[in-house]
Amino acid sequence: MSDSARHVALSAAMERMAPPGIRLGCRLIREGDEALLLPEEASALRARRPAARRASGAARALARHLLKNEGMADAIIGRSATGAPLWPPGVIGSLAHDDEMAVAAIARAADVPSVGIDVEPADPLPDDITALVFHDGDAVGGVEPMLSGRTLFSAKEAVYKAVHPLDGEILGYEHIRVDFARGRAVTTTGHGIRLFFCLHPRVVVLAVSTEDQPSSIL
Ligand SMILES: CC(C)(COP(=O)(O)OP(=O)(O)OC[C@H]1O[C@@H](n2cnc3c(N)ncnc32)[C@H](O)[C@@H]1OP(=O)(O)O)[C@@H](O)C(=O)NCCC(=O)NCCS
């Protein structure tokens, strides 16, 4: 499959998985994408390696495009001291990138408390990493067995991104329980999460915090 066919296929898969009120998108990471960082964003990311700045540039250009579609032009997406993206007032969101693809999720803060997103290649997770990620209580039924470890890993990363900005707690894999069949996750710190995911052409997991339940989607 060509780069552009993979992009089209992932866009369609993410459109199907997106719950109401949350905008999702993906963008191939290309040479020179670091130039897409606005000056304020570039200064927050100056210390990073070129490949990481390129991926962050692709993710921020994508998120800016999603925000523009919601009527917010030229938004600056900064970076907090803990690494979380900083959104314009009234917006929440999340970014992720693997070696080839950047993904983003945005929503109105009035509708959704917090989101986290992750993207991974649709390849089996090595057994030694699966052993670190999987804990008693994780239920991976309902996900293609070859990709269950990879999807569990991605779900826990997405959950971490959704909940860390809420309370600053550093969580390990053992602090998050996932149930794919129910589309739910919980943390030992008391957060409830809804999960939305696709497996092909890449694994993408969206985690949506259910606290305060301000939205009809929760
Ligand atoms: C947040 C974290 C999970 C990101 O994972 P990653 O594989 O390095 O990178 P990803 O491409 O998936 O995501 C990167 C994006 O996550 C976002 N991010 C980073 N730290 C974040 C945080 N504390 N809260 C929310 N989002 C965060 C950023 O937008 C970042 O992109 P940017 O640097 O271009 O702005 C990881 O860096 C981390 O902090 N881990 C510590 C805790 C942990 O790993 N626990 C085990 C898993 S539960």
The ligand as an ORCA input file, in Angstrom:
! r2SCAN-3c Opt
* xyz 0 1
  C       3.204     10.485     27.627
  C       3.915      9.253     27.068
  C       3.050      8.014     27.400
  C       4.046      9.488     25.533
  O       4.414      8.379     24.842
  P       5.506      8.342     23.659
  O       5.483      6.938     23.178
  O       6.771      8.923     24.139
  O       5.065      9.282     22.486
  P       3.707      9.431     21.640
  O       4.067      9.702     20.253
  O       2.745      8.321     21.891
  O       3.088     10.755     22.256
  C       3.825     11.918     22.269
  C       2.899     13.026     22.649
  O       2.294     12.758     23.914
  C       1.955     14.009     24.494
  N       2.356     13.972     25.900
  C       3.604     13.908     26.408
  N       3.555     13.917     27.750
  C       2.246     13.973     28.085
  C       1.548     14.024     29.324
  N       2.191     13.996     30.496
  N       0.199     14.090     29.306
  C      -0.485     14.116     28.129
  N       0.123     14.072     26.920
  C       1.471     14.014     26.915
  C       2.699     15.109     23.732
  O       1.775     15.823     22.948
  C       3.630     14.319     22.848
  O       3.836     14.891     21.580
  P       4.774     16.196     21.406
  O       5.994     15.933     22.190
  O       4.942     16.268     19.938
  O       3.955     17.330     21.966
  C       5.316      9.042     27.651
  O       6.204      9.940     27.137
  C       5.390      9.183     29.148
  O       5.413     10.269     29.680
  N       5.457      8.044     29.867
  C       5.604      8.008     31.313
  C       4.584      7.122     31.939
  C       4.511      5.753     31.312
  O       5.096      5.485     30.273
  N       3.761      4.864     31.951
  C       3.505      3.584     31.371
  C       2.346      3.695     30.397
  S       0.848      3.919     31.260
*
